[in-house]
């Protein structure tokens, strides 16, 4: 939970930071990319950019340090294609100790010209899972598993690896330690450090997709770290399911606060900006659209509470809809999942805010019962929504429908109640000098 909250200040800081420009590397360079986290379109762009930059500068090799729980199939396919068609040697290094290359990470690792693991790392468990809104039938899932297994075999055969064991990672979700992966010929070597890796691969001959054969000369190479740019880091942070959920929650809360208190501006603007970022985040993730609809329904019910005053009935329905929608917002198992404690925190915040609003509404209605409507004429009300000429006003904490006798009155302007008819007030603009 604390890890999620630490991202919040970075979201806006990274948006305004300039992109880091590194010095032009020499042809004696080895590029190092750091691919940590879920495999998604932002990571694809970063890896493709890094490989292209390495090729353009005739780097001796490109090392991808990998630590991933998996990710999206189409993003995995793009990374594998970029690696297998690179014009320079690509080394995938599962690192640091304790890291893993699960699911999509298996395909990426095995597609490398040289596959390396740090002692104490794991690879495997590449069985496909459903990550969309539609339920996949057993027959369809069987087809997907078969396709993934055949694709794994193609990659392993191309790189001279053990295709039979590699397929078991797909069909049986088999995992391998670094020692087992080396024993079964899934990787080429083990290396405790990056320097050890670079030293061990010196002199290796690599067959590239363009038909050329290159011999690695790494002993005197300069290591160049190619990090994500500020924009890439910002966008990658947005693709975290917890960040996406926080942004969506801020959008709903900001709009709700603005509806209950028109004219505050800041909550509405914050909600709108958060909503735009949330739409981007959700577009990059495997979203369950039923979850989005339930959260949208919660917003509608919250807004309806502001205009109909059901003393909490609509709010209770909205909170229920919000919780259920939050729980099913994403699919894809533990890879794409909102922290349950984050859902609890958001629910508490919404419940506390709306509970406060409902308490004010109940108090206003009780006050109305003791004062009587006959005292309304001559009282001052505050415009809540624009009177042109119909709108709403606020009097003694209670929302009334109102009709202005002439002209137009904007929110927060004061008007004088002339008379009432049922639940409708007839008002006029307050003139200077009126008390």
Phi, psi and omega per residue, in radians:
X1 nan -0.796 3.122
X2 -1.118 -0.608 3.113
X3 -1.074 -0.684 3.134
X4 -1.152 -0.780 -3.073
X5 -1.166 -0.462 3.122
X6 -1.161 -0.360 3.131
X7 -1.265 -0.452 -2.949
X8 -1.019 -0.877 3.135
X9 -1.158 -0.435 -3.129
X10 -1.244 -0.493 -3.055
X11 -1.005 -0.728 -3.096
X12 -1.550 -0.519 3.109
X13 -1.170 -0.759 -3.110
X14 -1.160 -0.465 -3.103
X15 -1.161 -0.442 -3.074
X16 -1.903 -0.079 3.129
X17 -1.283 2.507 3.080
X18 -1.262 2.644 3.080
X19 -1.205 2.301 -3.130
X20 -1.223 2.281 3.124
X21 -1.943 2.006 -3.118
X22 -1.543 2.827 3.120
X23 -1.167 2.626 -3.131
X24 -1.119 2.061 -3.107
X25 -1.325 2.814 3.102
X26 -1.572 3.021 3.125
X27 -1.253 -0.129 3.100
X28 -1.618 0.366 -3.065
X29 -1.629 2.674 2.908
X30 -2.084 2.113 -3.128
X31 -1.458 2.461 3.102
X32 -2.191 2.092 3.083
X33 -1.848 2.550 -3.133
X34 -1.988 1.789 -3.119
X35 -1.825 1.625 -3.114
X36 -2.135 2.183 -3.141
X37 2.099 -2.956 -3.094
X38 -1.246 2.610 3.127
X39 -1.474 2.006 -3.116
X40 -2.562 3.108 -3.078
X41 -1.004 -0.561 3.132
X42 -1.174 -0.735 3.098
X43 -1.129 -0.627 3.078
X44 -1.029 -0.854 -3.123
X45 -1.047 -0.716 -3.130
X46 -1.129 -0.823 -3.119
X47 -1.175 -0.750 3.107
X48 -1.078 -0.702 3.119
X49 -1.135 -0.743 -3.131
X50 -1.112 -0.767 3.126
X51 -1.137 -0.733 3.139
X52 -1.110 -0.714 3.129
X53 -1.137 -0.685 3.102
X54 -1.121 -0.736 3.122
X55 -1.128 -0.773 -3.099
X56 -1.099 -0.522 -3.106
X57 -1.776 0.234 3.081
X58 0.921 0.732 3.106
X59 -1.116 2.677 -3.107
X60 -1.284 -0.484 3.113
X61 -2.918 2.885 3.060
X62 -2.255 2.139 -3.134
X63 -1.838 2.225 3.083
X64 -1.867 1.870 3.062
X65 -1.376 2.072 -2.942
X66 -2.030 2.322 3.022
X67 -2.622 1.732 -3.020
X68 -2.531 2.505 3.026
X69 -1.475 -0.083 -3.106
X70 2.157 -2.828 -3.134
X71 2.925 -2.619 -3.021
X72 -1.446 2.463 -3.073
X73 -1.143 -0.757 -3.109
X74 -1.173 -0.598 3.080
X75 -1.197 -0.689 3.091
X76 -1.047 -0.757 -3.130
X77 -1.044 -0.725 -3.119
X78 -1.168 -0.673 3.128
X79 -1.189 -0.757 3.124
X80 -1.053 -0.752 3.122
X81 -1.092 -0.745 3.137
X82 -1.087 -0.690 -3.125
X83 -1.227 -0.842 -3.027
X84 -1.246 -0.350 -3.137
X85 -1.869 0.207 -3.126
X86 -1.194 2.609 3.134
X87 -1.610 0.093 3.049
X88 -2.328 2.794 3.120
X89 -1.111 2.333 3.106
X90 -1.970 2.208 3.105
X91 -1.999 2.165 3.048
X92 -1.768 2.185 -3.035
X93 -2.118 1.845 3.112
X94 -1.282 1.957 -2.968
X95 -2.797 2.706 0.040
X96 -1.501 -2.959 3.110
X97 -0.995 2.332 -3.090
X98 1.642 -0.163 3.132
X99 -1.327 2.976 3.102
X100 -2.551 2.727 3.046
X101 -2.148 1.480 -3.076
X102 -1.714 2.755 3.030
X103 0.886 -1.925 3.141
X104 -1.018 -0.517 -3.127
X105 -1.109 -0.490 3.113
X106 -1.156 -0.825 3.132
X107 -1.047 -0.759 -3.099
X108 -1.145 -0.771 -3.119
X109 -1.113 -0.829 -3.085
X110 -1.232 -0.328 3.139
X111 -1.398 -0.209 -3.084
X112 -1.230 2.711 3.028
X113 -1.121 -0.676 3.063
X114 -2.298 2.180 3.135
X115 -1.885 2.227 -3.050
X116 -2.317 2.535 3.074
X117 -2.264 2.506 3.012
X118 -1.359 2.457 3.040
X119 -0.955 2.313 -3.110
X120 1.634 0.216 3.088
X121 -1.913 2.962 -3.065
X122 -2.368 2.603 3.076
X123 -2.398 2.549 3.082
X124 2.393 -2.821 3.140
X125 0.946 1.117 -3.077
X126 -1.857 0.383 3.121
X127 -1.176 2.275 -3.124
X128 -1.120 2.617 3.056
X129 -2.239 2.772 3.115
X130 -1.346 2.207 -3.136
X131 -2.304 0.694 3.116
X132 -2.359 -3.065 -3.132
X133 -1.384 -0.497 -3.092
X134 -1.517 2.449 3.065
X135 -1.318 2.292 -3.138
X136 -1.636 2.239 -3.139
X137 -1.200 2.848 3.130
X138 -1.066 -0.639 3.128
X139 -1.166 -0.751 3.124
X140 -1.153 -0.718 3.122
X141 -1.100 -0.650 3.108
X142 -1.079 -0.674 3.107
X143 -1.155 -0.705 -3.136
X144 -1.143 -0.749 3.125
X145 -1.098 -0.739 3.135
X146 -1.111 -0.754 3.107
X147 -1.073 -0.806 -3.116
X148 -1.100 -0.675 3.125
X149 -1.146 -0.725 3.114
X150 -1.156 -0.674 3.108
X151 -1.133 -0.740 3.094
X152 -1.044 -0.731 3.128
X153 -1.098 -0.738 3.128
X154 -1.049 -0.782 3.135
X155 -1.115 -0.811 -3.111
X156 -1.104 -0.741 3.128
X157 -1.100 -0.705 -3.133
X158 -1.095 -0.627 -3.101
X159 -1.689 0.068 3.116
X160 1.235 0.554 -3.127
X161 -1.795 3.036 -3.098
X162 -1.316 1.694 -3.061
X163 -1.165 -0.616 -3.098
X164 -1.112 -0.831 3.124
X165 -1.214 -0.632 3.125
X166 -1.079 -0.689 3.131
X167 -1.154 -0.530 3.124
X168 -1.118 -0.461 3.072
X169 -1.118 -0.496 3.123
X170 -1.538 -0.904 -3.003
X171 -1.325 -0.542 -3.086
X172 -2.140 0.166 -3.120
X173 0.939 0.631 -3.113
X174 -1.265 2.455 3.097
X175 -2.032 2.744 -3.086
X176 -2.357 2.405 2.959
X177 -1.311 3.009 3.138
X178 -1.086 -0.672 3.113
X179 -1.147 -0.748 -3.141
X180 -1.164 -0.705 3.139
X181 -1.076 -0.679 3.109
X182 -1.229 -0.714 -3.140
X183 -1.102 -0.694 -3.112
X184 -1.525 0.146 3.112
X185 1.057 0.750 3.013
X186 -1.655 -0.459 3.090
X187 -2.227 2.978 -3.063
X188 -1.710 -0.520 3.137
X189 -2.898 2.973 3.055
X190 -2.006 2.480 3.138
X191 -2.537 2.240 -3.113
X192 -1.323 -0.447 -3.128
X193 -2.423 2.892 3.101
X194 -1.139 -0.685 3.120
X195 -1.091 -0.691 3.117
X196 -1.120 -0.713 3.113
X197 -1.054 -0.875 -3.092
X198 -1.052 -0.662 3.135
X199 -1.198 -0.701 -3.060
X200 -1.231 -0.556 -3.058
X201 -1.530 -0.009 3.130
X202 -1.067 2.211 3.118
X203 1.615 -0.075 3.129
X204 -1.214 2.487 3.067
X205 -1.708 2.312 -3.060
X206 -2.120 2.272 3.036
X207 -1.581 2.073 -3.133
X208 -1.626 2.848 -3.090
X209 -1.124 -0.463 -3.134
X210 -1.397 0.055 3.087
X211 1.657 -0.174 -3.122
X212 -1.439 2.722 3.089
X213 -2.074 2.180 -3.124
X214 -2.073 2.597 3.077
X215 -1.866 2.155 -3.105
X216 -1.197 2.266 3.051
X217 -2.157 1.654 -2.976
X218 -1.928 -0.121 -2.994
X219 -1.069 -0.725 -3.092
X220 -1.859 0.282 -3.083
X221 -1.304 2.580 3.090
X222 -1.677 2.245 -3.127
X223 -1.462 2.177 3.128
X224 -2.045 2.031 3.085
X225 -1.415 2.154 3.076
X226 -1.893 1.727 -3.097
X227 -1.515 2.887 3.000
X228 -1.082 2.517 3.042
X229 -1.238 2.951 3.129
X230 -1.027 -0.728 3.136
X231 -1.137 -0.749 3.136
X232 -1.115 -0.711 3.101
X233 -1.102 -0.724 3.134
X234 -1.104 -0.828 -3.124
X235 -1.187 -0.612 3.121
X236 -1.167 -0.650 3.074
X237 -1.098 -0.648 -3.138
X238 -1.147 -0.406 -3.103
X239 -1.495 0.028 3.003
X240 -1.246 2.222 -3.107
X241 -0.958 -0.636 -3.140
X242 -1.186 -0.702 3.099
X243 -1.145 -0.742 3.109
X244 -1.034 -0.718 -3.135
X245 -1.188 -0.706 3.098
X246 -1.064 -0.781 3.134
X247 -1.096 -0.743 3.127
X248 -1.122 -0.697 3.122
X249 -1.149 -0.722 3.094
X250 -1.093 -0.643 3.116
X251 -1.105 -0.822 -3.131
X252 -1.131 -0.779 -3.112
X253 -1.159 -0.766 -3.128
X254 -1.075 -0.777 3.129
X255 -1.149 -0.696 3.139
X256 -1.105 -0.788 3.127
X257 -1.086 -0.725 -3.138
X258 -1.135 -0.656 3.124
X259 -1.161 -0.717 3.137
X260 -1.265 -0.478 -3.121
X261 -2.323 1.253 -3.072
X262 -1.050 2.421 3.119
X263 1.760 -0.127 3.115
X264 -1.219 -0.461 3.069
X265 1.208 -1.034 -3.029
X266 -0.983 -0.854 3.128
X267 -1.057 -0.690 -3.140
X268 -1.146 -0.757 3.131
X269 -1.147 -0.769 3.112
X270 -1.054 -0.752 3.124
X271 -1.106 -0.716 -3.128
X272 -1.153 -0.785 3.134
X273 -1.127 -0.769 3.113
X274 -1.071 -0.649 3.118
X275 -1.107 -0.709 3.119
X276 -1.120 -0.782 3.089
X277 -1.118 -0.662 3.136
X278 -1.109 -0.695 3.118
X279 -1.090 -0.690 3.088
X280 -1.100 -0.836 -3.112
X281 -1.034 -0.830 -3.101
X282 -1.143 -0.517 3.118
X283 -1.237 -0.304 -3.130
X284 -1.728 -0.055 -3.037
X285 -2.098 2.753 3.091
X286 -1.325 1.649 -2.981
X287 -1.641 2.476 2.964
X288 -1.613 1.902 -3.031
X289 -1.165 -0.376 3.034
X290 -1.110 -0.685 3.091
X291 -1.092 -0.746 3.116
X292 -1.104 -0.737 3.138
X293 -1.110 -0.661 3.121
X294 -1.165 -0.686 3.098
X295 -1.194 -0.663 3.067
X296 -1.115 -0.689 3.089
X297 -1.089 -0.677 3.107
X298 -1.044 -0.741 3.117
X299 -1.082 -0.757 3.132
X300 -1.068 -0.754 -3.136
X301 -1.165 -0.651 3.093
X302 -1.112 -0.766 3.139
X303 -1.152 -0.702 3.122
X304 -1.068 -0.594 3.115
X305 -1.066 -0.591 -3.113
X306 -1.192 -0.460 -3.046
X307 -1.852 -0.325 -3.076
X308 -1.989 -0.319 3.079
X309 0.887 1.228 3.128
X310 -1.599 0.233 3.106
X311 1.016 0.639 2.994
X312 1.870 -0.193 -3.105
X313 -1.135 -0.824 3.120
X314 -1.184 -0.615 3.109
X315 -1.118 -0.748 3.117
X316 -1.058 -0.737 3.092
X317 -1.129 -0.672 3.127
X318 -1.152 -0.728 3.114
X319 -1.109 -0.739 3.113
X320 -1.074 -0.794 3.126
X321 -1.104 -0.678 -3.140
X322 -1.119 -0.784 -3.103
X323 -1.141 -0.822 -3.129
X324 -1.117 -0.761 3.119
X325 -1.078 -0.659 3.129
X326 -1.147 -0.696 -3.089
X327 -1.191 -0.515 -3.081
X328 -1.961 0.316 -3.043
X329 -1.091 -0.650 -3.124
X330 -2.146 2.713 3.003
X331 -2.131 2.806 3.135
X332 2.140 0.373 3.079
X333 1.194 -2.575 -3.051
X334 -1.266 -0.280 -3.131
X335 -1.164 -0.799 -3.138
X336 -2.036 1.586 -3.074
X337 -2.616 2.415 3.103
X338 -1.486 2.363 3.094
X339 -0.994 2.220 -3.080
X340 -1.069 -0.590 3.141
X341 -1.243 -0.483 3.056
X342 -1.192 -0.703 3.082
X343 -1.086 -0.735 3.117
X344 -1.068 -0.783 -3.131
X345 -1.089 -0.801 3.129
X346 -1.075 -0.734 3.134
X347 -1.086 -0.736 3.131
X348 -1.105 -0.744 -3.136
X349 -1.083 -0.811 3.124
X350 -1.116 -0.757 -3.118
X351 -1.101 -0.743 -3.131
X352 -1.130 -0.784 -3.125
X353 -1.124 -0.873 -3.103
X354 -1.200 -0.566 3.061
X355 -1.081 -0.692 3.104
X356 -1.108 -0.761 -3.139
X357 -1.105 -0.776 -3.120
X358 -1.120 -0.684 3.106
X359 -1.044 -0.715 3.098
X360 -1.119 -0.694 -3.136
X361 -1.150 -0.765 3.126
X362 -1.082 -0.750 3.126
X363 -1.083 -0.651 3.137
X364 -1.151 -0.709 3.136
X365 -1.177 -0.638 3.089
X366 -1.146 -0.689 3.101
X367 -1.105 -0.656 3.131
X368 -1.098 -0.656 -3.094
X369 -1.183 -0.500 -3.098
X370 -1.547 -0.462 -3.078
X371 -1.554 -0.626 -3.127
X372 1.525 2.518 -3.095
X373 -1.322 -0.314 -3.116
X374 -1.135 -0.278 3.135
X375 -1.572 -0.019 -3.077
X376 -1.149 -0.787 -3.108
X377 -0.979 2.293 -3.138
X378 1.656 -0.223 3.135
X379 -1.385 2.779 3.138
X380 -1.673 2.359 3.045
X381 -2.170 2.741 3.141
X382 -1.908 2.277 -3.130
X383 -1.127 2.264 3.139
X384 -1.762 -0.870 3.008
X385 -2.147 2.568 -2.995
X386 -0.819 2.292 3.049
X387 -1.637 1.925 -3.079
X388 -2.548 1.027 -0.156
X389 -1.532 -0.190 -3.102
X390 -1.589 2.587 3.113
X391 -3.120 -2.638 3.115
X392 -2.290 2.630 3.083
X393 -2.275 2.854 3.131
X394 -2.049 2.172 3.113
X395 -2.369 2.125 -3.132
X396 0.932 0.717 3.095
X397 1.360 0.070 -3.115
X398 -1.999 2.443 -3.131
X399 -1.561 2.259 3.121
X400 -2.179 2.574 2.904
X401 -1.327 2.459 -3.061
X402 -2.474 2.680 3.072
X403 -2.224 2.175 -3.141
X404 -1.487 2.414 -3.060
X405 -1.199 -0.607 3.102
X406 -2.810 2.672 3.107
X407 1.393 -2.603 -3.048
X408 -2.560 2.439 3.126
X409 -2.192 2.276 -3.106
X410 -1.618 2.818 3.116
X411 -0.931 2.467 3.134
X412 1.414 -0.108 3.013
X413 -1.274 2.643 3.117
X414 -1.707 2.447 3.109
X415 -2.286 2.786 3.132
X416 -1.810 2.282 3.097
X417 -1.356 2.143 3.138
X418 -1.612 -0.765 3.122
X419 -2.845 3.011 3.119
X420 -2.352 2.698 3.107
X421 -2.452 1.731 -3.059
X422 1.198 -2.062 3.134
X423 -1.821 0.275 -3.108
X424 -2.011 2.340 3.116
X425 -1.816 2.520 3.029
X426 -1.916 2.107 -2.971
X427 -2.192 2.899 3.045
X428 -2.388 2.732 -3.134
X429 -1.129 2.500 3.108
X430 -1.364 2.158 3.126
X431 -1.500 2.749 3.101
X432 -1.066 2.332 -3.134
X433 1.754 -0.364 3.095
X434 -1.215 2.456 3.121
X435 -1.796 nan nan
